[in-house]
Amino acid sequence: MVVIDFGLPVLSGPEVVQEWRTRRPDEQVPIIGMSALPEGPDVAHRLHLSSFLRKPFEIDVLVTAIHADVARSGK
């Protein structure tokens, strides 16, 4: 499970996801993206993230997304 903000200082969250998938193409892990950017849901969809959370959000929303993604992944 990876939980990543889109607004990171050196590489953006989407860039980190792309780099991860390039370096580890055989590792399929659930990835939850989060952002306050209006284009966030579209970016998450293009990257095939398991979930996307619009910031700000309550911690219980994150916990629910984690449980759901782990259940879907079967891990």
N, CA, C and O of each residue as an XYZ file, in Angstrom:
300
protein
N       0.843     -1.169      0.000
C       0.000      0.000      0.000
C       0.891      1.234      0.000
O       1.821      1.355      0.797
N       0.581      2.147     -0.915
C       1.262      3.438     -0.971
C       0.194      4.516     -0.857
O      -0.820      4.479     -1.554
N       0.431      5.467      0.020
C      -0.435      6.641      0.147
C       0.444      7.834     -0.192
O       1.449      8.082      0.473
N       0.056      8.584     -1.244
C       0.949      9.640     -1.725
C       0.186     10.920     -2.049
O      -0.873     10.901     -2.677
N       0.754     12.014     -1.606
C       0.228     13.334     -1.940
C       0.755     13.713     -3.318
O       1.895     13.394     -3.655
N      -0.053     14.381     -4.103
C       0.383     14.794     -5.436
C       1.369     15.957     -5.374
O       2.157     16.145     -6.301
N       1.338     16.737     -4.297
C       2.161     17.942     -4.216
C       3.438     17.744     -3.426
O       3.591     18.323     -2.350
N       4.358     16.937     -3.936
C       5.641     16.718     -3.276
C       6.668     17.715     -3.808
O       6.509     18.229     -4.915
N       7.729     17.997     -3.030
C       8.640     19.075     -3.405
C       9.583     18.800     -4.575
O       9.849     19.715     -5.355
N      10.096     17.587     -4.732
C      11.076     17.334     -5.791
C      10.395     16.705     -7.006
O      10.400     17.285     -8.092
N       9.819     15.537     -6.826
C       8.989     14.904     -7.849
C       7.551     14.993     -7.371
O       7.290     14.886     -6.173
N       6.623     15.185     -8.284
C       5.212     15.183     -7.883
C       4.793     13.756     -7.549
O       5.470     12.803     -7.937
N       3.699     13.604     -6.843
C       3.177     12.281     -6.545
C       2.981     11.445     -7.804
O       3.410     10.292     -7.842
N       2.337     12.004     -8.846
C       2.188     11.246    -10.084
C       3.530     10.839    -10.705
O       3.641      9.750    -11.268
N       4.539     11.693    -10.611
C       5.857     11.328    -11.128
C       6.467     10.178    -10.323
O       7.116      9.296    -10.885
N       6.258     10.194     -9.011
C       6.755      9.103     -8.164
C       6.066      7.794     -8.550
O       6.718      6.755     -8.653
N       4.747      7.844     -8.764
C       4.005      6.646     -9.163
C       4.547      6.113    -10.490
O       4.780      4.911    -10.620
N       4.746      6.977    -11.461
C       5.269      6.541    -12.757
C       6.664      5.948    -12.618
O       6.969      4.935    -13.248
N       7.510      6.559    -11.808
C       8.866      6.052    -11.591
C       8.821      4.687    -10.895
O       9.557      3.774    -11.269
N       7.963      4.552     -9.888
C       7.800      3.282     -9.177
C       7.423      2.179    -10.170
O       8.013      1.099    -10.175
N       6.446      2.473    -10.993
C       5.964      1.461    -11.943
C       6.990      1.137    -13.025
O       7.024      0.017    -13.535
N       7.817      2.104    -13.372
C       8.886      1.853    -14.337
C       9.955      0.949    -13.736
O      10.439      0.026    -14.390
N      10.316      1.220    -12.496
C      11.381      0.455    -11.841
C      10.917     -0.898    -11.321
O      11.717     -1.828    -11.215
N       9.627     -1.019    -10.993
C       9.095     -2.253    -10.409
C       7.801     -2.664    -11.109
O       6.740     -2.701    -10.485
N       7.886     -2.971    -12.398
C       6.663     -3.249    -13.159
C       5.897     -4.482    -12.690
O       4.694     -4.589    -12.930
N       6.571     -5.403    -12.030
C       5.900     -6.622    -11.583
C       5.234     -6.482    -10.213
O       4.486     -7.369     -9.800
N       5.492     -5.393     -9.513
C       4.912     -5.185     -8.182
C       3.624     -4.379     -8.301
O       3.649     -3.179     -8.573
N       2.521     -5.047     -8.096
C       1.208     -4.398     -8.136
C       0.767     -4.111     -6.705
O       0.333     -5.016     -5.992
N       0.877     -2.873     -6.292
C       0.453     -2.486     -4.947
C      -0.652     -1.446     -5.066
O      -0.639     -0.629     -5.987
N      -1.606     -1.470     -4.141
C      -2.631     -0.424     -4.138
C      -1.983      0.940     -3.861
O      -1.130      1.064     -2.983
N      -2.396      1.948     -4.616
C      -1.875      3.296     -4.423
C      -3.050      4.249     -4.246
O      -3.945      4.324     -5.087
N      -3.026      4.973     -3.133
C      -4.028      5.997     -2.852
C      -3.370      7.352     -3.066
O      -2.369      7.672     -2.425
N      -3.931      8.138     -3.962
C      -3.431      9.486     -4.194
C      -4.307     10.495     -3.483
O      -5.491     10.257     -3.245
N      -3.707     11.628     -3.147
C      -4.480     12.694     -2.507
C      -4.000     14.042     -3.003
O      -2.809     14.266     -3.224
N      -4.973     14.942     -3.174
C      -4.640     16.271     -3.672
C      -5.833     17.202     -3.511
O      -6.982     16.763     -3.453
N      -5.539     18.485     -3.439
C      -6.579     19.508     -3.461
C      -6.725     20.107     -4.858
O      -7.597     20.944     -5.088
N      -5.878     19.684     -5.784
C      -5.915     20.230     -7.137
C      -7.186     19.804     -7.866
O      -7.623     18.662     -7.721
N      -7.783     20.700     -8.643
C      -9.001     20.353     -9.370
C      -8.812     19.177    -10.330
O      -9.747     18.407    -10.551
N      -7.623     19.032    -10.898
C      -7.379     17.944    -11.848
C      -6.986     16.633    -11.164
O      -6.717     15.641    -11.841
N      -6.950     16.621     -9.850
C      -6.547     15.432     -9.099
C      -7.282     14.154     -9.474
O      -6.630     13.142     -9.732
N      -8.624     14.157     -9.516
C      -9.329     12.925     -9.881
C      -8.981     12.424    -11.283
O      -8.880     11.217    -11.501
N      -8.800     13.331    -12.222
C      -8.439     12.924    -13.587
C      -7.046     12.308    -13.629
O      -6.823     11.312    -14.317
N      -6.120     12.896    -12.900
C      -4.760     12.364    -12.838
C      -4.783     10.979    -12.197
O      -4.137     10.055    -12.692
N      -5.517     10.832    -11.108
C      -5.620      9.534    -10.432
C      -6.207      8.480    -11.363
O      -5.764      7.331    -11.368
N      -7.187      8.867    -12.136
C      -7.814      7.935    -13.081
C      -6.815      7.511    -14.163
O      -6.711      6.329    -14.491
N      -6.087      8.482    -14.709
C      -5.087      8.180    -15.750
C      -3.997      7.244    -15.233
O      -3.488      6.403    -15.974
N      -3.646      7.396    -13.959
C      -2.594      6.569    -13.361
C      -3.125      5.229    -12.846
O      -2.355      4.391    -12.377
N      -4.435      5.031    -12.935
C      -5.058      3.800    -12.450
C      -4.780      3.574    -10.964
O      -4.463      2.464    -10.538
N      -4.905      4.654    -10.185
C      -4.729      4.509     -8.745
C      -5.923      3.758     -8.166
O      -7.024      3.795     -8.714
N      -5.686      3.084     -7.061
C      -6.770      2.307     -6.452
C      -7.810      3.222     -5.817
O      -8.993      2.883     -5.782
N      -7.381      4.374     -5.315
C      -8.303      5.349     -4.713
C      -7.726      6.753     -4.852
O      -6.526      6.939     -5.052
N      -8.611      7.724     -4.742
C      -8.189      9.126     -4.725
C      -8.989      9.844     -3.656
O     -10.200      9.649     -3.545
N      -8.322     10.672     -2.873
C      -8.969     11.466     -1.840
C      -8.722     12.945     -2.114
O      -7.587     13.379     -2.310
N      -9.811     13.704     -2.123
C      -9.678     15.156     -2.295
C      -9.403     15.768     -0.928
O     -10.137     15.530      0.031
N      -8.325     16.566     -0.849
C      -7.970     17.229      0.401
C      -8.802     18.494      0.564
O      -9.124     19.139     -0.434
N      -9.147     18.856      1.745
C      -8.907     18.126      2.994
C      -9.928     17.005      3.169
O     -11.020     17.049      2.601
N      -9.561     16.015      3.951
C     -10.466     14.906      4.245
C     -10.258     14.489      5.702
O      -9.230     14.793      6.308
N     -11.224     13.809      6.234
C     -11.137     13.304      7.601
C     -10.332     12.005      7.601
O     -10.357     11.263      6.619
N      -9.629     11.729      8.679
C      -8.782     10.539      8.766
C      -9.587      9.256      8.578
O      -9.065      8.278      8.043
N     -10.852      9.242      9.008
C     -11.650      8.025      8.842
C     -11.905      7.712      7.357
O     -12.094      6.551      6.995
N     -11.909      8.728      6.513
C     -12.054      8.510      5.071
C     -10.813      7.788      4.537
O     -10.927      6.873      3.721
N      -9.635      8.200      4.999
C      -8.391      7.535      4.601
C      -8.370      6.091      5.094
O      -8.016      5.183      4.342
N      -8.744      5.879      6.339
C      -8.754      4.528      6.902
C      -9.708      3.628      6.112
O      -9.378      2.479      5.818
N     -10.875      4.142      5.775
C     -11.847      3.374      4.990
C     -11.274      3.029      3.618
O     -11.430      1.900      3.151
N     -10.617      3.985      2.970
C     -10.019      3.736      1.656
C      -8.921      2.679      1.749
O      -8.815      1.820      0.874
N      -8.113      2.734      2.791
C      -7.057      1.746      2.972
C      -7.658      0.351      3.131
O      -7.227     -0.594      2.471
N      -8.653      0.228      4.006
C      -9.299     -1.079      4.216
C      -9.917     -1.607      2.908
O      -9.781     -2.789      2.591
N     -10.584     -0.743      2.163
C     -11.220     -1.163      0.923
C     -10.191     -1.600     -0.115
O     -10.380     -2.609     -0.795
N      -9.106     -0.844     -0.238
C      -8.084     -1.168     -1.231
C      -7.348     -2.452     -0.882
O      -7.031     -3.245     -1.769
N      -7.074     -2.664      0.397
C      -6.413     -3.905      0.824
C      -7.351     -5.087      0.556
O      -6.905     -6.132      0.082
N      -8.626     -4.933      0.851
C      -9.597     -6.006      0.602
C      -9.684     -6.331     -0.895
O      -9.744     -7.502     -1.269
N      -9.692     -5.305     -1.750
C      -9.757     -5.523     -3.194
C      -8.500     -6.187     -3.724
O      -8.564     -6.987     -4.657
N      -7.354     -5.859     -3.133
C      -6.088     -6.410     -3.623
C      -5.892     -7.866     -3.196
O      -5.089     -8.595     -3.779
N      -6.632     -8.268     -2.183
C      -6.509     -9.639     -1.697
C      -5.216     -9.908     -0.952
O      -4.808    -11.061     -0.813
N      -4.567     -8.857     -0.471
C      -3.286     -9.040      0.255
C      -3.456     -8.757      1.716
O      -2.496     -8.857      2.480
